[in-house]
Amino acid sequence: MLRRLHSLPGLLAGLIVAFMATTGVVLSLQPVLDHVSVAARTDLTVAQLAQAVSTELRGVERIVHSASGAVTAYYDAGQGAAAASVDPATGAVIGAYKRPHFSRA
């Protein structure tokens, strides 16, 4: 009887450890996947990138370059603040910035 009672907490602990290991692997691969999804870098300087972004978007308040290489520009869209994803190679706007649902960026 005691062995059966002891096996239930052990099984539960094993499932928890397996879940933690699986989520750890997924979260450790996320930076690699982010880096692969970003366009190739070029020799644009920060000033050239800022100039290219400011010509496409009026009212740019902030440009953020993440560790993965993604560039996001925050600007005033007239009716409130907005964000756009920017191609780091050319400074062209790719589209509206979509916050990742699964991981924080």
N, C-alpha and C positions, 0 to 999 in steps of 0.2 A: 504493500500500500504506500509506504513512504517513497519507494523508488518511482512510482507512478506520479505521486505528488511532486517529487523533485524534478521529474522530466518536463513538466509543463512550464515552469519558469525558465528552464534551460532552453526549451524550444522557442519561447517568446524572446529571450535574450539573443538567440541565434538569428531570428528573423530581424530584430532591430539592428544587429551588427551588419547583416547582409544589406539591409536598406541603406544604412549609413555608408557602407563601402560603395554601393552603386551610385548614390548621389555624389559622393566624393569624386568618383571617376568622371562623372558628367560635368561637374563644376570645374575640375582641373583641365578638361579639354575645351572649355568655353573660350578662354583667351586665344587658343590656337585657331579655333574656328572663326573667331572675330578677325584675327589677323589675316587669314586666308581670304575672307570675303571682301576685304578692302582692296581698292585698286592699287596698282604698283606706284611706288613713290617716284618723283622726278626731282629735278634740281631747282624747283621753285623755292625762292626765299620766303621768309615769313611776310615781308613787305609786299612781294609780288602776289602772294596768295591773298593777303588782306585787300589789296587793290582790286584783284579779280572778283572777290566776293562782294566788295562794296559797290562795284559797278552793276552787279546783277541784283543785289538786294539793297533797297534803300532803308536807312535807319538801322544799320547793323550796330548792335550794342556789344556783342561778345562773340569771339570765335574760339571754339574749344577743339584742341587736337588731343584725342585720347591715346592711350598707350598702344592700342591695337592699330592705330594709324587712321582711324575714322576722324573726319572733320565735321563739326556741327556749328552752324552759325545761328545765333539768336538775334532776332531783329524785331522792330516794331512794325506790325502789319496794319496799322491804322486803327483797328478795332481791338487791339490787344497784342500782347507778345506772342511770337511764333518762333518756330525753329525749323531749320532746313538742313538736310544732309548735303555735304559739299564734296565734290571729287577732289582729292588732295593733289592730283596730278595737274589739273587745269584750273581749278577754282570755280568750275561751273556747278550750278545747283543741280543736284540729282533729283531731289524731291523733298517732300515734307518729312521731317524727322519723326520716326516712329520709335517710341521707347520700347526696349525689349521687354517681353512679358515674362520670360523665364528667369533672366538674370539681371542684376543691376549693372548699369554702365555709367 
